[in-house]
């Protein structure tokens, strides 16, 4: 069974617990502005949290790859090395854009919270 989840109708904040908070920690809306999410929606959010965290972690890591690539291009030892580092930069940027798009898709499908 999934924990109970509550959504603030004012800002979309998701609260996990047996009851909504007295005030929304994000926007300050009173507890009456929270709705209990149906179990299927709560289950979808719970299931998606791990994947969303992995996407965020991946974006941090590809930023590191991009930084290494930039250092390698700057070092400019030889053309083949520079090409590998340029490809690393391009691939890191592409992966980050795709992860951002996937997170945006999750948000649009209610798989975030």
Contact map, one row per residue, 1 for C-alpha under 8 A:
11100000000000000000000000000000000000000000000000000000000000000000000000000000000000000000000000000000000000000
11110000000000000000000000000000000000100110010000000000000000000000000000000000000000000000000000000000000000000
11111000000000011100000000000000000000000100000000000000000000000000000000000000000000000000000000000000000000000
01111100000000011110000000000000000110100100000000000000000000000000000000000000000000000000000000000000000000000
00111110000001111100000000000000000110000100000000000000000000000000000000000000000000000000000000000000000000000
00011111000001111011000000000000011110000000000000000000000000000000000000000000000000000000000000000000000000000
00001111100111100000000000000000011110000000000000000000000000000000000000000000000000000000000000000000000000000
00000111111111100000000100001000111000000000000000000000000000000000000000000000000000000000000000000000000000000
00000011111110000000000000000000111000000000000000000000000000000000000000000000000000000000000000000000000000000
00000001111100000000000000101000100000000000000000000000000000000000000000000000000000000000000000000000000000000
00000001111110000000000001100000000000000000000000000000000000000000000000000000000000000000000000000000000000000
00000011111111000000000000000000000000000000000000000000000000000000000000000000000000000000000000000000000000000
00000011101111100000000101000000000000000000000000000000000000000000000000000000000000000000000000000000000000001
00001111000111110000000000000000000000000000000000000000000000000000000000000000000000000000000000000000000000001
00001111000011111001100000000000000000000000000000000000000000000000000000000000000000000000000000000000000000000
00111100000001111101000000000000000000000000000000000000000000000000000000000000000000000000000000000000000000000
00111100000000111111000000000000000000000000000000000000000000000000000000000000000000000000000000000000000000000
00111000000000011111000000000000000000000000000000000000000000000000000000000000000000000000000000000000000000000
00010100000000001111100000000000000000000000000000000000000000000000000000000000000000000000000000000000000000000
00000100000000111111110000000010010000000000000000000000000000000000000000000000000000000000000000000000000000000
00000000000000100011111110000010000000000000000000000000000000000000000000000000000000000000000000000000000000000
00000000000000000001111100000110000000000000000000000000000000000000000000000000000000000000000000000000000000000
00000000000000000000111110011110000000000000000000000000000000000000000000000000000000000000000000000000000000000
00000001000010000000111111111110000000000000000000000000000000000000000000000000000000000000000000000000000000000
00000000000000000000101111110000000000000000000000000000000000000000000000000000000000000000000000000000000000000
00000000001010000000000111110000000000000000000000000000000000000000000000000000000000000000000000000000000000000
00000000011000000000000111111000000000000000000000000000000000000000000000000000000000000000000000000000000000000
00000000000000000000001111111100000000000000000000000000000000000000000000000000000000000000000000000000000000000
00000001010000000000001100111111100000000000000000000000000000000000000000000000000000000000000000000000000000000
00000000000000000000011100011111110000000000000000000000000000000000000000000000000000000000000000000000000000000
00000000000000000001111100001111110000000000000000000000000000000000000000000000000000000000000000000000000000000
00000000000000000000000000001111111000000000000000000000000000000000000000000000000000000000000000000000000000000
00000001110000000000000000001111111000000000000000000000000000000000000000000000000000000000000000000000000000000
00000111100000000001000000000111111100000000000000000000000000000000000000000000000000000000000000000000000000000
00000111100000000000000000000001111110000000000000000000000000000000000000000000000000000000000000000000000000000
00011110000000000000000000000000011111000000000000000000000000000000000000000000000000000000000000000000000000000
00011110000000000000000000000000001111101100000000000000000000000000000000000000000000000000000000000000000000000
00000000000000000000000000000000000111111100000000000000000000000000000000000000000000000000000000000000000000000
01010000000000000000000000000000000011111110000000000000000000000000000000000000000000000000000000000000000000000
00000000000000000000000000000000000001111111000000000000000000000000000000000000000000000000000000000000000000000
00000000000000000000000000000000000011111111100000000000000000000000000000000000000000000000000000000000000001000
01111000000000000000000000000000000011111111110000000000000000000000000000000000000000000000000000000000000000000
01000000000000000000000000000000000000111111111000000000000000000000000000000000000000000000000000000000000000000
00000000000000000000000000000000000000011111111100000000000000000000000000000000000000000000000000000000000001100
00000000000000000000000000000000000000001111111110000000000000000000000000000000000000000000000000000000000001111
01000000000000000000000000000000000000000111111111000000000000000000000000000000000000000000000000000000000000000
00000000000000000000000000000000000000000011111111100000000000000000000000000000000000000000000000000000000000000
00000000000000000000000000000000000000000001111111110000000000000000000000000000000000000000000000000000010000110
00000000000000000000000000000000000000000000111111111000000000000000000000000000000000000000000000000000000000111
00000000000000000000000000000000000000000000011111111100000000000000000000000000000000000000000000000000000000000
00000000000000000000000000000000000000000000001111111110000000000000000000000000000000000000000000000000000000000
00000000000000000000000000000000000000000000000111111111000000000000000000000000000000000000000000000010000000010
00000000000000000000000000000000000000000000000011111111100000000000000000000000000000000000000000000000000000000
00000000000000000000000000000000000000000000000001111111110000000000000000000000000000000000000000000000000000000
00000000000000000000000000000000000000000000000000111111111000000000000000000000000000000000000000110010000000000
00000000000000000000000000000000000000000000000000011111111100000000000000000000000000000000000000100000000000000
00000000000000000000000000000000000000000000000000001111111110000000000000000000000000000000000000000000000000000
00000000000000000000000000000000000000000000000000000111111111000000000000000000000000000000000100100000000000000
00000000000000000000000000000000000000000000000000000011111111100000000000000000000000000000001100100000000000000
00000000000000000000000000000000000000000000000000000001111111110000000000000000000000000000000000000000000000000
00000000000000000000000000000000000000000000000000000000111111111000000000000000000000000000000000000000000000000
00000000000000000000000000000000000000000000000000000000011111111100000000000000000000000001101100000000000000000
00000000000000000000000000000000000000000000000000000000001111111110000000000000000000000001000000000000000000000
00000000000000000000000000000000000000000000000000000000000111111111000000000000000000000000000000000000000000000
00000000000000000000000000000000000000000000000000000000000011111111100000000000000000011001000000000000000000000
00000000000000000000000000000000000000000000000000000000000001111111110000000000000000011101100000000000000000000
00000000000000000000000000000000000000000000000000000000000000111111111000000000000000001000000000000000000000000
00000000000000000000000000000000000000000000000000000000000000011111111100000000000010000000000000000000000000000
00000000000000000000000000000000000000000000000000000000000000001111111110000000000111111000000000000000000000000
00000000000000000000000000000000000000000000000000000000000000000111111111000000000011001000000000000000000000000
00000000000000000000000000000000000000000000000000000000000000000011111111100000000000000000000000000000000000000
00000000000000000000000000000000000000000000000000000000000000000001111111110000110010000000000000000000000000000
00000000000000000000000000000000000000000000000000000000000000000000111111110000111011000000000000000000000000000
00000000000000000000000000000000000000000000000000000000000000000000011111110000000000000000000000000000000000000
00000000000000000000000000000000000000000000000000000000000000000000001111111000000000000000000000000000000000000
00000000000000000000000000000000000000000000000000000000000000000000000111111110110000000000000000000000000000000
00000000000000000000000000000000000000000000000000000000000000000000000000111110110000000000000000000000000000000
00000000000000000000000000000000000000000000000000000000000000000000000000011111110000000000000000000000000000000
00000000000000000000000000000000000000000000000000000000000000000000000000011111111000000000000000000000000000000
00000000000000000000000000000000000000000000000000000000000000000000000000000111111100000000000000000000000000000
00000000000000000000000000000000000000000000000000000000000000000000000110011111111110000000000000000000000000000
00000000000000000000000000000000000000000000000000000000000000000000000110011111111111000000000000000000000000000
00000000000000000000000000000000000000000000000000000000000000000000000010000011111111100000000000000000000000000
00000000000000000000000000000000000000000000000000000000000000000000100000000001111111110000000000000000000000000
00000000000000000000000000000000000000000000000000000000000000000001110110000000111111111000000000000000000000000
00000000000000000000000000000000000000000000000000000000000000000000110010000000011111111100000000000000000000000
00000000000000000000000000000000000000000000000000000000000000000000100000000000001111111110000000000000000000000
00000000000000000000000000000000000000000000000000000000000000001100100000000000000111111111000000000000000000000
00000000000000000000000000000000000000000000000000000000000000001110110000000000000011111111100000000000000000000
00000000000000000000000000000000000000000000000000000000000000000100000000000000000001111111110000000000000000000
00000000000000000000000000000000000000000000000000000000000000000000000000000000000000111111111000000000000000000
00000000000000000000000000000000000000000000000000000000000001101100000000000000000000011111111100000000000000000
00000000000000000000000000000000000000000000000000000000000001000100000000000000000000001111111110000000000000000
00000000000000000000000000000000000000000000000000000000000000000000000000000000000000000111111111000000000000000
00000000000000000000000000000000000000000000000000000000001001000000000000000000000000000011111111100000000000000
00000000000000000000000000000000000000000000000000000000011001000000000000000000000000000001111111110000000000000
00000000000000000000000000000000000000000000000000000000000000000000000000000000000000000000111111111000000000000
00000000000000000000000000000000000000000000000000000000000000000000000000000000000000000000011111111100000000000
00000000000000000000000000000000000000000000000000000011011000000000000000000000000000000000001111111110000000000
00000000000000000000000000000000000000000000000000000010000000000000000000000000000000000000000111111111000000000
00000000000000000000000000000000000000000000000000000000000000000000000000000000000000000000000011111111100000000
00000000000000000000000000000000000000000000000000000000000000000000000000000000000000000000000001111111110000000
00000000000000000000000000000000000000000000000000010010000000000000000000000000000000000000000000111111111000000
00000000000000000000000000000000000000000000000000000000000000000000000000000000000000000000000000011111111100000
00000000000000000000000000000000000000000000000000000000000000000000000000000000000000000000000000001111111110000
00000000000000000000000000000000000000000000000100000000000000000000000000000000000000000000000000000111111111110
00000000000000000000000000000000000000000000000000000000000000000000000000000000000000000000000000000011111111110
00000000000000000000000000000000000000000000000000000000000000000000000000000000000000000000000000000001111111100
00000000000000000000000000000000000000000000000000000000000000000000000000000000000000000000000000000000111111100
00000000000000000000000000000000000000001001100000000000000000000000000000000000000000000000000000000000011111111
00000000000000000000000000000000000000000001100110000000000000000000000000000000000000000000000000000000011111111
00000000000000000000000000000000000000000000100110010000000000000000000000000000000000000000000000000000011001111
00000000000011000000000000000000000000000000100010000000000000000000000000000000000000000000000000000000000001111
